[in-house]
Amino acid sequence: MTKLGVLCSGRGTDLQSIIDAIQRGELDAEISIVLTDKPNVMALERAAKAGIKNICVDRKQFASRADFEAELLKNLYGVDLVVLAGFMRILSPEFVRRYEGRLMNIHPSLLPAFPGAHAHRDVLAYGVKISGCTVHFVDEGTDSGPIILQAAVEVRDDDTEETLSARVLEQEHIIYPKAIKLFVEGKLKIEGRHVKILEALQ
């Protein structure tokens, strides 16, 4: 069975969507560990409630990013796929290379538009009519890796960051488990910037 390691920084709602998909029998995978970079966040509670091993690797307790990432890697030993679920730290090129093709992220915009930490704010400021979310493999850039799945969300005239975020989050909870399922079933093939979704074997 595919073993997942999930990295979070906050509420863990994307984590919960993955837990739920596994519990419903839709995703044949096991979350081996949930790691957070901050203590006392909801993601740790969600993991504990589901009986999943969970550890806070507090960035503030480490002298350097290298030491922090070394601790992450130690706890991810044996994991097949690393899933970033609201993890708000940029990982080093060395870490990314270690998990090349086995490191996923979800971003709350239709990449390559509006990368970075303030996607909803930037979407509203620019005045686009359609936003959404993107699941992608992580590369050494910021939100620049090959795209796996996307979902579109209408931007309404009266939207705030909070209302837009809530609707985008609904789509995140649908497409992230789907993308992980495709990986688990061996249906994703990376060719340069393109991720091809292979048909099920007949």
Summary of the structure (lengths in Angstrom):
residues: 202
radius of gyration: 16.5
end to end distance: 21.4
largest distance: 52.4
contacts: 631
relative contact order: 0.15
helix: 35%
strand: 25%
